[in-house]
Amino acid sequence: MVCSARLAFFLISATDGSGLYSIASPECRFGCGTAGGFVPALRDAGYAVAGVDPQAPDAPGFHRIAFEGYEPEQPVAAVVASNSLHHVGDLAEVAGRIHEVLRPDGILVVMEWGWERFDAATARWCFDRLGVAGDDDHDWLRRRHDDWAASGRPWDDYFPGWAAGHGLHAGRDVVAALDARFDRRHYAEGPYFFPSLAGVAYADEQAAIDEGLIRPAGIRYVGAPRSSARGRV
Ligand SMILES: C[S@@+](CC[C@H](N)C(=O)[O-])C[C@H]1O[C@@H](n2cnc3c(N)ncnc32)[C@H](O)[C@@H]1O
């Protein structure tokens, strides 16, 4: 299943959040953009949901601000952060803010990219499967390929420099920031690139991981707020 989410953070306030992780199933990868696609889907599934992202649609229920500045009217049952935490400024601040807005019995669901595992073999595997140029979902990988090719540098030299230059947090640092405030309920590393590749399904990428051809760059994390972490930001 490939969903279109188009928001960085979703705050679920009207249900207990149970079943949320099955909606955000491991096969589900969300698309970046401005349409707010997954929020309507969650509403249709019966959740009261707010979408928080500076690039959110200008529409009711969406908040076009950074998560750090969002003040829900009351503590929420669940926060979903989809491929956004590696972009934020201060990871500890954002993890602390998520902790603050969650109810004590709330749940955090995170989909993330461990870019530090995008090594040369994984990049080659992806670049051999690039989709049609001009398709937004595919073009970020094509841009990385073209920029790397133009650099004339080895991938393992080029790519970490690109990520650092864009201020991207490594997956391991995202997980460490979460572990400081949440108790893990689920943690898995697995497919990440398949929605951006031509004719590649989740199972295909998982098979390549299992065969040792590529590294698992996707991170799925479900955490419960640790009571001893309250009040720390
Ligand atoms: C790679 S896109 C991912 C978008 C989408 N959630 C997805 O799953 O594909 C990163 C998103 O994070 C958002 N973002 C970055 N920093 C943020 C912050 N501090 N608070 C809320 N959203 C943030 C950006 O505006 C952007 O829409």
The ligand as an SDF file (V2000), in Angstrom:
LIG
                    3D

 27 29  0  0  0  0  0  0  0  0999 V2000
   10.4650   14.9640    3.3000 C   0  0  0  0  0  0  0  0  0  0  0  0
    9.0290   15.8930    3.6430 S   0  0  0  0  0  0  0  0  0  0  0  0
    7.9970   14.6090    4.2190 C   0  0  0  0  0  0  0  0  0  0  0  0
    6.5770   14.9760    4.0570 C   0  0  0  0  0  0  0  0  0  0  0  0
    5.5740   13.8640    4.3290 C   0  0  0  0  0  0  0  0  0  0  0  0
    5.2430   13.8450    5.7260 N   0  0  0  0  0  0  0  0  0  0  0  0
    6.0500   12.5210    3.9190 C   0  0  0  0  0  0  0  0  0  0  0  0
    5.8830   11.5820    4.6560 O   0  0  0  0  0  0  0  0  0  0  0  0
    6.5330   12.3510    2.8090 O   0  0  0  0  0  0  0  0  0  0  0  0
    9.4620   16.7140    5.1350 C   0  0  0  0  0  0  0  0  0  0  0  0
    8.3280   17.5800    5.6550 C   0  0  0  0  0  0  0  0  0  0  0  0
    8.6630   17.9540    6.9700 O   0  0  0  0  0  0  0  0  0  0  0  0
    8.1680   19.2520    7.1580 C   0  0  0  0  0  0  0  0  0  0  0  0
    8.8540   19.8220    8.3240 N   0  0  0  0  0  0  0  0  0  0  0  0
   10.1530   20.0670    8.4640 C   0  0  0  0  0  0  0  0  0  0  0  0
   10.4110   20.5980    9.6840 N   0  0  0  0  0  0  0  0  0  0  0  0
    9.2120   20.6430   10.3270 C   0  0  0  0  0  0  0  0  0  0  0  0
    8.8130   21.0830   11.6230 C   0  0  0  0  0  0  0  0  0  0  0  0
    9.6890   21.5810   12.4890 N   0  0  0  0  0  0  0  0  0  0  0  0
    7.5080   20.9970   11.9450 N   0  0  0  0  0  0  0  0  0  0  0  0
    6.6140   20.4890   11.0630 C   0  0  0  0  0  0  0  0  0  0  0  0
    6.9410   20.0540    9.8290 N   0  0  0  0  0  0  0  0  0  0  0  0
    8.2250   20.1430    9.4680 C   0  0  0  0  0  0  0  0  0  0  0  0
    8.4540   19.9490    5.8540 C   0  0  0  0  0  0  0  0  0  0  0  0
    7.6790   21.0950    5.6830 O   0  0  0  0  0  0  0  0  0  0  0  0
    8.1060   18.8470    4.8620 C   0  0  0  0  0  0  0  0  0  0  0  0
    6.7520   18.9200    4.4560 O   0  0  0  0  0  0  0  0  0  0  0  0
  1  2  1  0
  2  3  1  0
  2 10  1  0
  3  4  1  0
  4  5  1  0
  5  6  1  0
  5  7  1  0
  7  8  2  0
  7  9  1  0
 10 11  1  0
 11 12  1  0
 11 26  1  0
 12 13  1  0
 13 14  1  0
 13 24  1  0
 14 15  1  0
 14 23  1  0
 15 16  2  0
 16 17  1  0
 17 18  1  0
 17 23  2  0
 18 19  1  0
 18 20  2  0
 20 21  1  0
 21 22  2  0
 22 23  1  0
 24 25  1  0
 24 26  1  0
 26 27  1  0
M  CHG  2   2   1   9  -1
M  END
$$$$
